Amino acid sequence: MNFVYSILLVFYTLPMPHITAADIESYEKIYRLNLINSITGYKPANLIGTASPEGQTNLAIFSSVLHLGSNPPLLGMVTRPTSVPRHTYSNIQHTGCYTINHVPAAYVAQAHYTSANFPAEESEFDACGFTPVYRDDFPAPYVQESQISIGLRLQEEIEIKANGTRLLVGAVEHIYLSEAVLQPDGSLHLHEADDVCISGLDGYHRVTPLATFAYARAGQGPQPKQE
């Protein structure tokens, strides 16, 4: 048995820390927030663009956007409880439209700053250094600095009774992206967009390609995807 293998064997047989539900409940608030927000792994970093019926723009960073289906194309987004004013949620409720914009690495600090508690009459676009742009008569603003932007119309709202959050289901009506990002098979080369992702509440990371595999079929083993 070689030395490296011996070290790996010891490492993988060490007892793993075990955290129970009772432990989690006993943790100090910030520690608990950091832990539970980190355990799911890396999450998408998206700027959600909205506007009030009066035209006041709003921009907020979210890490809760998820794929719900491709036919019809639906994306979900989880919002926090509405026990306090939520400008993004309120604007979506009133107009039914919003945009999802990927965060480029060059703007990660400005994107994080949108999470500050700005008053409703102050636009995060202006305060955080982003440019609102309206396209094809869609009533919600896109982020000009983003290389991947999506326009959605609210289809359904589902209250998650366990904690008062809400799942907003949006239909994809518009997609805008740079030519270098779109691949011949319809997939996106996110590295070309210099995308970032989020870990926990405030950790940002670059996206680096690792591997691409062909459609998995039982009995064949993992096969590399043919370009």
ABEGO torsion letter per residue (X at the ends): XBAAAAAAAAAAABBBBBBBAAAAAABBAAAAAAAAAAAAEBBBBBBBBBBBAAGBBBBBBBAABBBAEAOBBBBBBBBBBAABBBAAAAAAAAAGBBBBBBBBAAAAAAAAAAABBBBAABBAAAAAGBBBBBBGGBABBBBAABABBBBBBBABBBBBAAAGBBBBBBBBABBBBBAAABBAAGBBBAAAAGBBBBBEAABBBBBBBABBBBBBBBGAEBBBBBX
